[in-house]
Structures are given as C-alpha cells and as structure tokens.
Amino acid sequence: MAPKYAASPAEFAEFLSELPEDVGLQLTPLKSALKIALAGLIPLGRFEIWRLEGGYYCYLMDYLGTFLYCQNAGERDERLLAAGLDYMLQTTKMGSVLRERELVILWGDADTIEKLTTLLVSLHNYRTHSTVCLDTLFIIPNGCQLAEKSLPPGYFLDTLRADDAELVAARWAYSAEDEPERIRIRLSSLPSSCVRSRGGEQLAGWVTVDHRGMVQHLHVLPEHRGKGIRAHLMQDIAAKMYGSPGLAILPYYCVDDRNSAMLRWVPNGHTVYGSDGKAQKILFMPVNFDK
C-alpha cells in the first residue's frame, strides 16, 4: 500500500475503512484511538495518523500526555521504518511536537518499538528513561461473562465521579503529575466503572478507559479483595465500551509481564496473537529530545 496520512475527521473515516481485516486484532489499539478521534473526543490538531511503507502504522496523540504508537503489519523492514521516521519528523507536525515535549511514550509491538527507539536515540538525538514496560495485549470478547458470582451484599456497580479522581490517581503506579485532572477529563467523555460499598460512600475498586481506548487504572483496594470485584469491573467496562453509542471500541488491556497475579487471572480467549502465532507483546518506552 502507498503511504497515507490523516489529520481530519474525513481523513480518519477513510483511513479506518482501509485498515486490513487480516490483522484486525493486532491493530486494535490503533483502531480504537482512531475511532475516539473520529468521535471528536480528541481535539482537532492533537491526533495524526500515518501508514508507512512496509506495513508500519503510526499515530501521534498529543492530548493528556504525548504518545507515539507504532505497529507493524507487514514485512518489518528497518530501512523502511527509518525512512518513514525521517519523513514524519521532517515534514509533519510530529517533529516539532516530539522536540517540545518533556516526555513522549513510544508504544506498540515490541520489535517495532525497539527498532524505533534505536533510530531515535542513534540518529535523532533522543534519550530514553529507565521506566520501561513489556506487556502482553489482551481483548475482552463481546458478551464475555467474567463474574462467576454476584457481588456480596452491600456492594454495587457504579460509575466513577470527578471527585474520585484523586484516589484513582494515587493508586496508579504510572501516574503523571497531572493524573487527577487527566482522569477527570476522561470521565467526562469515556466509560468508567467502579464498585462501591457502605451506601455508596466508599470506593472498593475501579477501572477507566483512556483516550487511546485502553482499559486502565484497574485496582481493587486490599480490604475488598477476594470478593470477585475485579471480574465485575472488567465485565462492566467491556459492556460499556461495546455498547457506547457511536464509539463501540474493543476493550483491550495491557498487562505488565511482571504482574503475575493479573496474568494468572486473565481468562482464556483474551490473548491477541501476532502473525508469528505468539502472544502479542507491547513495549512502552519513555523518551525525550535531548536538547
């Protein structure tokens, strides 16, 4: 396919219609962000997407953080990735954005992000940070029943409120300095789920969705664990995402390979497999331009 660029709603719609079906699940993170942008939930001018030669798909989201996503759905030719990167840095808005931001999160399939990071560091004066996460990509199937039993008496499902943001941010290992405000903005336009107890006065657990379409902030407070709350949260957020009018994004989540407890919980049928038949690995790599 020829290279393609999109930065407007009409271009997003055309881009979405041309995405290949044979690598559909692997491209879920890209499709989800594209649908969210198309729905007008990301300010115009803060999201750009490219299809490069060699089957490389990239997007830059400069909203509630700066994220450069890159996924390969083709031949994995590093020369084509280098050429595409040069094009993006020199001829699009992305170049100036990446040089202005204190922190940029590179993420996507692990092999591509490793190569992309090497190119940015060796050729374009970027430096990496120590916090790196290698995750496995999962998707909750539509209609999946995760909860094996009802919530205990006194517990009920609800939606997060703006005044819950401080607690949610405080329990998130990857929180940015402005995480509470980011959470409040997400809650105003994207699905969330929580479980409350004691007449609605106390949060027991919660989960959110960010503007990349990723299920995030999953947490159950220690004193409420062992009651099946996590399953109810994931089941509820999935139903909301599939049923969201005009959005209907696949509920995907990434689990750090060091999080053995969560990996043991993941049910059969959630794993996304790459073209090599192995579980799809997602690498998160923070970088910034070394001025």
Backbone as CSV, one residue per row, in Angstrom:
resi,resn,N_x,N_y,N_z,CA_x,CA_y,CA_z,C_x,C_y,C_z
1,MET,0.823,-1.197,0.000,0.000,0.000,0.000,0.864,1.256,0.000
2,ALA,0.381,2.301,-0.637,1.097,3.565,-0.667,0.995,4.247,0.690
3,PRO,1.982,5.090,1.041,1.909,5.838,2.306,0.647,6.689,2.368
4,LYS,0.126,6.869,3.579,-1.108,7.620,3.755,-1.036,8.388,5.070
5,TYR,-1.622,9.597,5.061,-1.606,10.470,6.236,-3.015,10.966,6.490
6,ALA,-3.388,11.082,7.780,-4.728,11.573,8.115,-4.661,12.482,9.341
7,ALA,-5.380,13.612,9.269,-5.395,14.553,10.386,-6.747,15.236,10.561
8,SER,-7.756,14.833,9.786,-9.084,15.445,9.887,-10.128,14.344,9.991
9,PRO,-11.337,14.660,10.471,-12.372,13.633,10.603,-12.649,12.877,9.308
10,ALA,-12.727,13.578,8.189,-12.977,12.900,6.912,-11.842,11.945,6.574
11,GLU,-10.611,12.367,6.844,-9.458,11.507,6.575,-9.404,10.330,7.548
12,PHE,-9.808,10.566,8.803,-9.849,9.464,9.768,-10.825,8.382,9.300
13,ALA,-12.003,8.799,8.834,-13.019,7.848,8.384,-12.509,7.027,7.202
14,GLU,-11.849,7.692,6.275,-11.300,6.985,5.115,-10.201,6.023,5.544
15,PHE,-9.343,6.467,6.446,-8.248,5.643,6.938,-8.795,4.390,7.623
16,LEU,-9.815,4.569,8.465,-10.403,3.449,9.190,-10.995,2.421,8.234
17,SER,-11.637,2.894,7.178,-12.270,1.981,6.221,-11.261,1.164,5.432
18,GLU,-10.006,1.620,5.378,-8.982,0.944,4.578,-8.058,0.051,5.401
19,LEU,-8.275,-0.020,6.723,-7.403,-0.868,7.535,-7.621,-2.338,7.187
20,PRO,-6.554,-3.108,7.076,-6.683,-4.514,6.680,-7.376,-5.359,7.743
21,GLU,-8.267,-6.235,7.314,-9.011,-7.087,8.240,-8.180,-8.253,8.752
22,ASP,-7.177,-8.690,7.987,-6.447,-9.898,8.345,-5.537,-9.706,9.568
23,VAL,-5.280,-8.466,9.937,-4.506,-8.211,11.151,-5.341,-7.356,12.115
24,GLY,-6.648,-7.601,12.082,-7.583,-6.753,12.817,-7.297,-6.640,14.297
25,LEU,-7.116,-7.773,14.998,-6.924,-7.702,16.444,-5.582,-7.073,16.798
26,GLN,-4.543,-7.336,16.017,-3.241,-6.736,16.283,-3.300,-5.210,16.194
27,LEU,-4.153,-4.696,15.337,-4.267,-3.248,15.149,-5.357,-2.626,16.021
28,THR,-5.876,-3.369,16.980,-6.938,-2.842,17.846,-6.556,-1.523,18.519
29,PRO,-5.351,-1.384,19.105,-5.017,-0.098,19.735,-5.067,1.073,18.765
30,LEU,-4.665,0.836,17.529,-4.719,1.897,16.530,-6.162,2.200,16.143
31,LYS,-6.960,1.161,15.916,-8.364,1.358,15.547,-9.130,2.083,16.647
32,SER,-8.855,1.738,17.891,-9.585,2.348,18.999,-9.299,3.841,19.089
33,ALA,-8.010,4.217,19.021,-7.664,5.630,19.071,-8.260,6.376,17.885
34,LEU,-8.264,5.740,16.734,-8.822,6.352,15.529,-10.322,6.599,15.688
35,LYS,-11.035,5.638,16.271,-12.478,5.818,16.498,-12.753,6.931,17.506
36,ILE,-11.914,7.014,18.536,-12.093,8.062,19.541,-11.844,9.441,18.924
37,ALA,-10.820,9.538,18.079,-10.561,10.799,17.382,-11.701,11.137,16.431
38,LEU,-12.192,10.133,15.733,-13.284,10.337,14.780,-14.555,10.791,15.487
39,ALA,-14.735,10.370,16.739,-15.909,10.772,17.515,-15.777,12.188,18.078
40,GLY,-14.643,12.834,17.822,-14.440,14.200,18.287,-14.029,14.315,19.735
41,LEU,-13.563,13.216,20.354,-13.183,13.237,21.759,-11.727,13.647,21.968
42,ILE,-10.977,13.762,20.879,-9.619,14.301,20.923,-9.642,15.606,20.123
43,PRO,-9.189,16.715,20.689,-9.246,17.990,19.972,-8.550,17.909,18.614
44,LEU,-9.141,18.532,17.625,-8.574,18.555,16.281,-7.184,19.178,16.324
45,GLY,-6.268,18.556,15.624,-4.893,19.028,15.625,-4.018,18.358,16.661
46,ARG,-4.627,17.491,17.500,-3.854,16.806,18.546,-3.687,15.317,18.259
47,PHE,-4.116,14.898,17.065,-4.013,13.489,16.687,-3.726,13.408,15.191
48,GLU,-2.673,12.664,14.839,-2.313,12.436,13.442,-1.965,10.968,13.275
49,ILE,-2.251,10.439,12.123,-2.014,9.009,11.891,-1.395,8.802,10.517
50,TRP,-0.494,7.823,10.421,0.217,7.553,9.176,0.217,6.057,8.876
51,ARG,0.182,5.750,7.607,0.518,4.402,7.123,1.782,4.561,6.294
52,LEU,2.822,3.848,6.697,4.105,3.939,6.017,4.360,2.689,5.194
53,GLU,5.320,2.777,4.307,5.700,1.596,3.532,6.209,0.504,4.464
54,GLY,6.029,-0.740,4.062,6.483,-1.859,4.871,5.464,-2.324,5.894
55,GLY,4.237,-1.764,5.831,3.195,-2.191,6.757,3.304,-1.573,8.131
56,TYR,3.950,-0.406,8.233,4.053,0.290,9.519,2.904,1.283,9.658
57,TYR,2.222,1.203,10.806,1.151,2.138,11.130,1.560,2.909,12.383
58,CYS,1.456,4.226,12.326,1.865,5.068,13.447,0.813,6.137,13.713
59,TYR,0.690,6.528,14.969,-0.078,7.731,15.261,0.609,8.516,16.360
60,LEU,0.399,9.825,16.335,0.841,10.695,17.407,-0.386,11.293,18.063
61,MET,-0.530,11.104,19.359,-1.598,11.715,20.148,-0.942,12.652,21.157
62,ASP,-1.206,13.923,21.020,-0.641,14.925,21.918,-1.772,15.510,22.761
63,TYR,-2.372,14.647,23.557,-3.528,15.032,24.360,-3.518,14.215,25.642
64,LEU,-3.510,14.896,26.792,-3.411,14.228,28.091,-2.193,13.303,28.119
65,GLY,-1.075,13.846,27.691,0.149,13.096,27.506,0.489,13.071,26.025
66,THR,1.709,12.674,25.716,2.140,12.592,24.320,2.536,11.150,24.034
67,PHE,1.851,10.546,23.073,2.015,9.123,22.786,2.297,8.918,21.299
68,LEU,3.383,8.245,21.004,3.691,7.858,19.627,3.559,6.346,19.542
69,TYR,2.524,5.906,18.831,2.242,4.481,18.686,2.762,4.006,17.338
70,CYS,3.355,2.831,17.305,3.819,2.259,16.035,3.621,0.751,16.058
71,GLN,2.995,0.242,15.033,2.687,-1.196,14.932,3.016,-1.655,13.519
72,ASN,3.655,-2.803,13.412,3.949,-3.341,12.088,2.932,-4.407,11.711
73,ALA,2.435,-4.308,10.493,1.513,-5.308,9.976,1.987,-5.775,8.607
74,GLY,3.319,-5.804,8.433,3.857,-6.150,7.121,5.173,-6.887,7.203
75,GLU,6.188,-6.342,6.514,7.427,-7.088,6.304,8.546,-6.773,7.297
76,ARG,8.357,-5.835,8.198,9.350,-5.493,9.220,10.713,-5.172,8.602
77,ASP,10.744,-4.180,7.741,11.983,-3.738,7.109,12.465,-2.479,7.829
78,GLU,13.584,-2.575,8.551,14.067,-1.455,9.343,14.412,-0.249,8.479
79,ARG,14.843,-0.482,7.252,15.163,0.647,6.364,13.908,1.452,6.041
80,LEU,12.792,0.758,5.852,11.538,1.460,5.575,11.051,2.208,6.815
81,LEU,11.259,1.625,8.002,10.885,2.307,9.235,11.722,3.577,9.411
82,ALA,13.028,3.491,9.133,13.902,4.657,9.252,13.488,5.752,8.279
83,ALA,13.161,5.354,7.038,12.731,6.337,6.046,11.417,6.986,6.447
84,GLY,10.499,6.178,6.961,9.215,6.713,7.400,9.371,7.661,8.569
85,LEU,10.259,7.321,9.500,10.513,8.180,10.645,11.095,9.515,10.198
86,ASP,12.054,9.475,9.278,12.625,10.718,8.756,11.548,11.592,8.133
87,TYR,10.660,10.964,7.366,9.574,11.711,6.720,8.680,12.376,7.764
88,MET,8.300,11.631,8.785,7.396,12.166,9.803,8.046,13.304,10.584
89,LEU,9.309,13.144,10.934,9.995,14.160,11.724,10.223,15.453,10.941
90,GLN,10.450,15.326,9.634,10.832,16.476,8.834,9.660,17.179,8.157
91,THR,8.571,16.474,7.903,7.526,17.065,7.064,6.164,17.184,7.741
92,THR,6.023,16.705,8.979,4.725,16.792,9.639,4.861,17.518,10.977
93,LYS,3.735,17.789,11.566,3.697,18.462,12.867,4.414,17.652,13.935
94,MET,4.483,16.355,13.753,5.037,15.485,14.772,6.447,15.872,15.175
95,GLY,7.282,16.274,14.227,8.661,16.599,14.533,8.788,17.669,15.596
96,SER,8.047,18.760,15.431,8.126,19.846,16.408,7.520,19.429,17.745
97,VAL,6.433,18.656,17.711,5.804,18.204,18.962,6.762,17.336,19.765
98,LEU,7.416,16.408,19.104,8.303,15.481,19.808,9.510,16.198,20.406
99,ARG,9.909,17.307,19.805,11.049,18.058,20.332,10.652,19.037,21.432
100,GLU,9.363,19.324,21.529,8.898,20.283,22.525,8.509,19.607,23.844
101,ARG,8.082,18.343,23.800,7.548,17.684,24.984,8.650,17.124,25.878
102,GLU,8.446,17.261,27.181,9.429,16.736,28.126,9.463,15.216,28.122
103,LEU,8.328,14.604,27.823,8.258,13.143,27.849,7.314,12.660,26.759
104,VAL,7.760,11.691,25.992,6.947,11.054,24.962,6.950,9.558,25.233
105,ILE,5.783,8.936,25.199,5.684,7.492,25.391,5.601,6.825,24.026
106,LEU,6.648,6.090,23.673,6.608,5.237,22.482,5.965,3.925,22.894
107,TRP,5.068,3.410,22.073,4.480,2.124,22.408,3.927,1.472,21.149
108,GLY,3.824,0.173,21.214,3.369,-0.616,20.071,3.998,-1.986,20.145
109,ASP,3.988,-2.734,19.034,4.549,-4.082,19.107,6.035,-3.993,19.445
110,ALA,6.474,-4.901,20.309,7.780,-4.785,20.950,8.926,-4.676,19.951
111,ASP,8.915,-5.485,18.902,10.014,-5.472,17.932,10.116,-4.115,17.251
112,THR,8.980,-3.553,16.843,8.985,-2.262,16.157,9.444,-1.143,17.079
113,ILE,8.984,-1.145,18.346,9.353,-0.077,19.279,10.833,-0.152,19.634
114,GLU,11.380,-1.342,19.744,12.822,-1.467,19.981,13.611,-0.820,18.849
115,LYS,13.193,-1.098,17.615,13.893,-0.522,16.456,13.670,0.981,16.370
116,LEU,12.443,1.425,16.632,12.129,2.848,16.582,12.936,3.610,17.626
117,THR,13.051,3.046,18.832,13.830,3.690,19.893,15.291,3.811,19.493
118,THR,15.841,2.745,18.932,17.238,2.763,18.495,17.467,3.859,17.462
119,LEU,16.533,4.011,16.526,16.664,5.037,15.485,16.597,6.444,16.086
120,LEU,15.676,6.656,17.018,15.541,7.978,17.632,16.783,8.336,18.449
121,VAL,17.334,7.357,19.154,18.499,7.608,20.004,19.762,7.803,19.168
122,SER,19.960,6.944,18.176,21.212,6.965,17.418,21.249,8.031,16.325
123,LEU,20.089,8.385,15.792,20.075,9.291,14.637,19.429,10.642,14.914
124,HIS,18.609,10.741,15.956,17.807,11.956,16.116,17.938,12.611,17.494
125,ASN,18.966,12.258,18.245,19.293,12.980,19.479,18.234,12.838,20.573
126,TYR,17.659,11.665,20.695,16.725,11.393,21.785,17.424,10.565,22.853
127,ARG,16.867,10.599,24.053,17.391,9.732,25.116,16.226,9.002,25.774
128,THR,16.516,7.842,26.297,15.487,7.010,26.915,15.484,7.213,28.428
129,HIS,14.436,6.712,29.065,14.304,6.762,30.517,14.345,5.339,31.056
130,SER,14.497,5.228,32.363,14.680,3.908,32.967,13.388,3.108,33.071
131,THR,12.241,3.790,33.076,10.963,3.098,33.253,10.492,2.527,31.922
132,VAL,10.637,1.223,31.760,10.239,0.536,30.533,9.310,-0.611,30.916
133,CYS,8.223,-0.777,30.178,7.276,-1.860,30.468,7.094,-2.747,29.246
134,LEU,7.249,-4.039,29.424,6.914,-5.014,28.400,5.633,-5.704,28.835
135,ASP,4.576,-5.537,28.039,3.247,-6.036,28.387,2.765,-7.056,27.360
136,THR,1.725,-7.763,27.732,1.014,-8.628,26.795,-0.339,-7.996,26.514
137,LEU,-0.761,-8.028,25.245,-2.009,-7.408,24.813,-3.160,-8.404,24.920
138,PHE,-4.267,-7.957,25.518,-5.467,-8.782,25.658,-6.696,-7.982,25.233
139,ILE,-7.724,-8.695,24.787,-9.009,-8.085,24.436,-10.118,-8.888,25.095
140,ILE,-11.091,-8.188,25.706,-12.240,-8.864,26.305,-13.276,-9.111,25.206
141,PRO,-13.625,-10.359,24.914,-14.612,-10.642,23.856,-15.983,-10.068,24.208
142,ASN,-16.730,-9.723,23.188,-18.079,-9.190,23.377,-18.971,-10.240,24.037
143,GLY,-19.687,-9.842,25.071,-20.590,-10.750,25.769,-19.919,-11.682,26.741
144,CYS,-18.615,-11.494,26.947,-17.870,-12.385,27.836,-18.359,-12.249,29.283
145,GLN,-18.683,-13.377,29.915,-19.125,-13.392,31.307,-17.933,-13.709,32.197
146,LEU,-17.407,-12.694,32.860,-16.219,-12.865,33.689,-16.554,-13.132,35.148
147,ALA,-17.640,-12.567,35.616,-18.017,-12.705,37.022,-18.717,-14.044,37.253
148,GLU,-18.169,-14.855,38.146,-18.732,-16.172,38.425,-19.823,-16.133,39.487
149,LYS,-19.889,-15.030,40.215,-20.910,-14.911,41.261,-21.279,-13.444,41.426
150,SER,-22.385,-13.202,42.079,-22.835,-11.831,42.319,-21.920,-11.130,43.320
151,LEU,-21.947,-9.805,43.296,-21.217,-9.056,44.300,-21.806,-9.338,45.690
152,PRO,-21.001,-9.317,46.722,-21.513,-9.553,48.078,-22.524,-8.475,48.474
153,PRO,-23.379,-8.771,49.436,-24.332,-7.765,49.934,-23.611,-6.486,50.363
154,GLY,-24.189,-5.355,50.006,-23.593,-4.068,50.367,-22.682,-3.487,49.314
155,TYR,-22.393,-4.265,48.261,-21.550,-3.784,47.162,-22.407,-3.613,45.908
156,PHE,-22.095,-2.600,45.105,-22.840,-2.405,43.865,-21.967,-1.712,42.823
157,LEU,-22.279,-1.957,41.552,-21.578,-1.317,40.438,-22.048,0.115,40.273
158,ASP,-21.134,0.988,39.895,-21.452,2.393,39.693,-20.473,2.957,38.656
159,THR,-20.575,4.246,38.401,-19.667,4.958,37.510,-18.824,5.915,38.340
160,LEU,-17.544,6.029,38.003,-16.676,6.948,38.724,-17.150,8.387,38.579
161,ARG,-16.936,9.164,39.637,-17.270,10.583,39.632,-15.987,11.412,39.641
162,ALA,-16.119,12.677,39.298,-14.946,13.562,39.236,-14.194,13.602,40.560
163,ASP,-14.918,13.545,41.667,-14.241,13.636,42.963,-13.560,12.330,43.377
164,ASP,-13.654,11.297,42.548,-12.924,10.050,42.791,-11.514,10.090,42.198
165,ALA,-11.232,11.099,41.380,-10.005,11.107,40.582,-8.734,11.080,41.428
166,GLU,-8.733,11.767,42.555,-7.527,11.815,43.392,-7.156,10.428,43.902
167,LEU,-8.128,9.673,44.372,-7.848,8.334,44.885,-7.404,7.408,43.755
168,VAL,-8.076,7.475,42.619,-7.704,6.630,41.478,-6.252,6.903,41.072
169,ALA,-5.890,8.172,40.982,-4.528,8.536,40.592,-3.499,8.085,41.624
170,ALA,-3.864,8.198,42.891,-2.926,7.849,43.962,-2.584,6.364,43.964
171,ARG,-3.491,5.527,43.456,-3.263,4.076,43.457,-2.738,3.559,42.117
172,TRP,-2.404,4.463,41.202,-1.931,4.069,39.869,-0.418,4.208,39.814
173,ALA,0.287,3.120,39.544,1.754,3.111,39.587,2.388,4.005,38.533
174,TYR,1.648,4.311,37.450,2.222,5.065,36.344,1.673,6.489,36.266
175,SER,1.158,7.014,37.366,0.518,8.323,37.349,1.491,9.442,36.983
176,ALA,1.008,10.362,36.119,1.730,11.591,35.825,1.402,12.619,36.905
177,GLU,2.131,13.733,36.909,1.890,14.758,37.927,0.460,15.286,37.868
178,ASP,-0.076,15.379,36.657,-1.437,15.903,36.483,-2.465,14.797,36.278
179,GLU,-2.161,13.595,36.776,-3.043,12.451,36.550,-4.475,12.681,37.020
180,PRO,-4.718,13.295,38.193,-6.116,13.519,38.596,-6.911,14.320,37.562
181,GLU,-6.294,15.361,36.993,-7.001,16.163,36.003,-7.221,15.363,34.721
182,ARG,-6.237,14.567,34.322,-6.403,13.704,33.140,-7.588,12.755,33.357
183,ILE,-7.664,12.192,34.547,-8.745,11.255,34.854,-10.094,11.959,34.792
184,ARG,-10.178,13.152,35.359,-11.452,13.881,35.339,-11.908,14.164,33.912
185,ILE,-10.982,14.508,33.032,-11.344,14.768,31.630,-11.828,13.488,30.964
186,ARG,-11.151,12.374,31.227,-11.580,11.099,30.649,-12.970,10.704,31.141
187,LEU,-13.209,10.916,32.425,-14.501,10.532,32.985,-15.647,11.324,32.376
188,SER,-15.360,12.513,31.862,-16.413,13.350,31.296,-16.865,12.883,29.916
189,SER,-16.065,12.000,29.269,-16.412,11.629,27.900,-16.272,10.145,27.585
190,LEU,-15.621,9.382,28.447,-15.374,7.970,28.172,-15.924,7.100,29.304
191,PRO,-16.182,5.819,29.038,-16.758,4.940,30.058,-15.828,4.718,31.250
192,SER,-16.412,4.436,32.379,-15.667,4.013,33.564,-16.570,3.070,34.356
193,SER,-15.992,2.376,35.309,-16.770,1.504,36.165,-16.129,1.483,37.545
194,CYS,-16.958,1.331,38.544,-16.433,1.183,39.899,-17.405,0.340,40.711
195,VAL,-16.921,-0.157,41.821,-17.751,-0.845,42.803,-17.667,-0.048,44.092
196,ARG,-18.826,0.237,44.667,-18.890,0.997,45.921,-19.512,0.115,47.017
197,SER,-19.262,0.524,48.239,-19.853,-0.172,49.380,-20.297,0.856,50.411
198,ARG,-20.940,0.388,51.474,-21.374,1.236,52.580,-22.235,2.404,52.099
199,GLY,-23.291,2.074,51.411,-24.233,3.102,50.994,-23.687,4.060,49.967
200,GLY,-22.664,3.640,49.232,-22.106,4.493,48.190,-21.051,5.450,48.669
201,GLU,-20.673,5.360,49.940,-19.707,6.304,50.486,-18.255,5.874,50.245
202,GLN,-18.036,4.603,49.980,-16.663,4.113,49.893,-16.428,3.375,48.584
203,LEU,-15.347,3.741,47.880,-14.926,3.009,46.692,-14.221,1.725,47.111
204,ALA,-14.561,0.634,46.441,-13.888,-0.634,46.689,-12.937,-0.988,45.555
205,GLY,-13.277,-0.582,44.326,-12.440,-0.863,43.166,-12.916,-0.060,41.982
206,TRP,-12.096,0.016,40.945,-12.442,0.859,39.801,-11.626,0.481,38.565
207,VAL,-12.066,1.000,37.430,-11.351,0.850,36.166,-11.805,1.981,35.243
208,THR,-10.898,2.465,34.394,-11.213,3.554,33.469,-10.809,3.171,32.052
209,VAL,-11.086,4.077,31.119,-10.631,3.960,29.733,-9.963,5.285,29.379
210,ASP,-8.784,5.232,28.744,-8.138,6.481,28.349,-8.450,6.801,26.887
211,HIS,-7.911,7.918,26.393,-8.238,8.359,25.042,-7.512,7.572,23.952
212,ARG,-6.739,6.575,24.345,-6.216,5.612,23.370,-7.147,4.410,23.250
213,GLY,-8.191,4.371,24.106,-9.098,3.241,24.121,-8.630,2.120,25.016
214,MET,-7.595,2.366,25.800,-7.019,1.326,26.657,-7.712,1.296,28.019
215,VAL,-8.073,0.098,28.457,-8.594,-0.088,29.802,-7.445,0.138,30.780
216,GLN,-7.656,1.055,31.739,-6.577,1.449,32.639,-7.061,1.567,34.075
217,HIS,-6.079,1.809,34.972,-6.345,2.121,36.380,-7.095,1.001,37.123
218,LEU,-7.080,-0.223,36.587,-7.775,-1.306,37.286,-7.153,-1.501,38.672
219,HIS,-7.995,-1.399,39.695,-7.486,-1.548,41.060,-8.632,-1.920,41.995
220,VAL,-8.346,-2.845,42.896,-9.269,-3.179,43.983,-8.513,-2.952,45.283
221,LEU,-9.099,-2.165,46.179,-8.438,-1.876,47.450,-8.226,-3.169,48.247
222,PRO,-7.098,-3.290,48.922,-6.741,-4.555,49.602,-7.832,-5.119,50.504
223,GLU,-8.522,-4.243,51.237,-9.527,-4.739,52.179,-10.780,-5.278,51.496
224,HIS,-10.879,-5.097,50.157,-12.059,-5.584,49.435,-11.723,-6.712,48.453
225,ARG,-10.513,-7.214,48.489,-10.109,-8.249,47.546,-10.669,-9.614,47.958
226,GLY,-10.700,-10.519,46.977,-11.215,-11.856,47.238,-12.723,-11.949,47.153
227,LYS,-13.374,-10.924,46.624,-14.842,-10.907,46.537,-15.336,-10.920,45.086
228,GLY,-14.419,-11.099,44.126,-14.820,-11.141,42.721,-15.034,-9.768,42.100
229,ILE,-14.559,-8.723,42.756,-14.807,-7.357,42.272,-14.108,-7.094,40.944
230,ARG,-12.873,-7.568,40.777,-12.133,-7.335,39.539,-12.904,-7.867,38.333
231,ALA,-13.456,-9.050,38.446,-14.204,-9.631,37.330,-15.423,-8.787,36.981
232,HIS,-16.126,-8.287,37.988,-17.294,-7.441,37.744,-16.882,-6.135,37.061
233,LEU,-15.767,-5.571,37.485,-15.294,-4.324,36.887,-14.956,-4.513,35.407
234,MET,-14.209,-5.557,35.111,-13.797,-5.791,33.721,-14.986,-6.156,32.849
235,GLN,-15.908,-6.912,33.377,-17.118,-7.269,32.626,-17.962,-6.028,32.350
236,ASP,-18.079,-5.168,33.337,-18.904,-3.964,33.190,-18.279,-2.962,32.225
237,ILE,-16.968,-2.736,32.330,-16.329,-1.763,31.432,-16.371,-2.271,29.997
238,ALA,-16.241,-3.592,29.803,-16.316,-4.152,28.453,-17.703,-3.930,27.853
239,ALA,-18.741,-4.185,28.638,-20.108,-3.985,28.145,-20.346,-2.522,27.781
240,LYS,-19.817,-1.606,28.581,-19.985,-0.184,28.290,-19.241,0.217,27.023
241,MET,-18.058,-0.340,26.808,-17.273,0.019,25.622,-17.909,-0.530,24.347
242,TYR,-18.343,-1.783,24.398,-19.011,-2.347,23.225,-20.320,-1.624,22.928
243,GLY,-21.009,-1.183,23.972,-22.326,-0.588,23.788,-22.340,0.919,23.706
244,SER,-21.172,1.554,23.736,-21.124,3.015,23.716,-21.601,3.543,22.361
245,PRO,-22.661,4.339,22.313,-23.206,4.839,21.038,-22.166,5.642,20.256
246,GLY,-22.006,5.273,18.983,-21.095,5.998,18.108,-19.631,5.715,18.344
247,LEU,-19.309,4.783,19.249,-17.912,4.501,19.554,-17.602,3.021,19.360
248,ALA,-18.191,2.175,20.195,-18.084,0.718,20.074,-16.645,0.261,19.843
249,ILE,-15.753,0.618,20.764,-14.354,0.212,20.642,-14.114,-1.076,21.412
250,LEU,-13.195,-1.891,20.900,-12.871,-3.147,21.568,-12.164,-2.856,22.887
251,PRO,-12.590,-3.491,23.967,-11.952,-3.265,25.270,-10.636,-4.038,25.369
252,TYR,-9.536,-3.345,25.122,-8.238,-4.006,25.201,-7.489,-3.515,26.441
253,TYR,-6.638,-4.378,26.951,-5.838,-4.024,28.112,-4.463,-4.655,27.977
254,CYS,-3.476,-4.025,28.594,-2.097,-4.497,28.537,-1.639,-4.839,29.944
255,VAL,-1.070,-6.019,30.107,-0.645,-6.483,31.431,0.870,-6.621,31.455
256,ASP,1.486,-5.917,32.386,2.932,-5.985,32.577,3.333,-7.444,32.812
257,ASP,4.347,-7.891,32.100,4.778,-9.282,32.235,5.283,-9.618,33.632
258,ARG,5.520,-8.592,34.467,5.935,-8.841,35.860,4.735,-8.964,36.803
259,ASN,3.555,-8.698,36.291,2.341,-8.744,37.117,1.755,-10.154,37.080
260,SER,2.372,-11.050,37.810,1.995,-12.464,37.752,0.567,-12.691,38.231
261,ALA,0.118,-11.923,39.222,-1.236,-12.116,39.749,-2.283,-11.805,38.679
262,MET,-2.100,-10.720,37.937,-3.056,-10.362,36.887,-2.979,-11.356,35.732
263,LEU,-1.784,-11.797,35.387,-1.639,-12.756,34.288,-2.321,-14.082,34.626
264,ARG,-2.279,-14.472,35.900,-2.977,-15.703,36.291,-4.487,-15.531,36.196
265,TRP,-4.976,-14.309,36.364,-6.418,-14.059,36.325,-6.961,-14.041,34.902
266,VAL,-6.165,-13.615,33.925,-6.660,-13.426,32.555,-7.315,-14.706,32.040
267,PRO,-8.587,-14.629,31.648,-9.289,-15.828,31.165,-8.823,-16.263,29.773
268,ASN,-9.119,-17.500,29.434,-8.856,-17.984,28.085,-9.684,-17.175,27.081
269,GLY,-9.115,-16.948,25.923,-9.842,-16.236,24.877,-9.574,-14.749,24.828
270,HIS,-8.772,-14.222,25.754,-8.454,-12.793,25.760,-7.157,-12.469,25.016
271,THR,-6.299,-13.440,24.800,-4.971,-13.196,24.237,-5.056,-12.819,22.762
272,VAL,-4.256,-11.816,22.373,-4.114,-11.429,20.968,-2.818,-12.029,20.444
273,TYR,-2.898,-12.693,19.294,-1.722,-13.356,18.729,-1.218,-12.604,17.500
274,GLY,0.117,-12.505,17.393,0.737,-11.876,16.238,0.802,-12.816,15.061
275,SER,1.380,-12.318,13.980,1.482,-13.129,12.757,2.395,-14.327,12.961
276,ASP,3.243,-14.296,13.995,4.132,-15.416,14.280,3.467,-16.476,15.161
277,GLY,2.185,-16.261,15.502,1.458,-17.217,16.315,1.712,-17.087,17.808
278,LYS,2.505,-16.103,18.207,2.815,-15.890,19.616,1.970,-14.756,20.183
279,ALA,1.824,-14.730,21.499,1.077,-13.660,22.144,1.688,-12.312,21.794
280,GLN,0.836,-11.348,21.480,1.297,-10.029,21.053,1.909,-9.272,22.230
281,LYS,3.172,-8.896,22.099,3.874,-8.153,23.135,3.874,-6.668,22.804
282,ILE,3.569,-5.855,23.816,3.521,-4.410,23.661,4.617,-3.806,24.541
283,LEU,5.465,-2.984,23.936,6.545,-2.334,24.664,6.221,-0.855,24.853
284,PHE,6.358,-0.365,26.080,6.186,1.050,26.401,7.563,1.627,26.729
285,MET,7.988,2.643,25.962,9.326,3.196,26.111,9.273,4.719,26.219
286,PRO,9.537,5.302,27.389,9.534,6.764,27.515,10.838,7.338,26.924
287,VAL,10.714,8.402,26.121,11.868,9.080,25.545,11.625,10.584,25.576
288,ASN,12.699,11.341,25.391,12.530,12.768,25.148,13.686,13.277,24.314
289,PHE,13.485,14.422,23.667,14.501,15.025,22.830,15.579,15.633,23.716
290,ASP,16.826,15.247,23.493,17.941,15.719,24.314,18.421,17.057,23.773
291,LYS,17.970,18.132,24.399,18.313,19.482,23.934,19.731,19.886,24.344
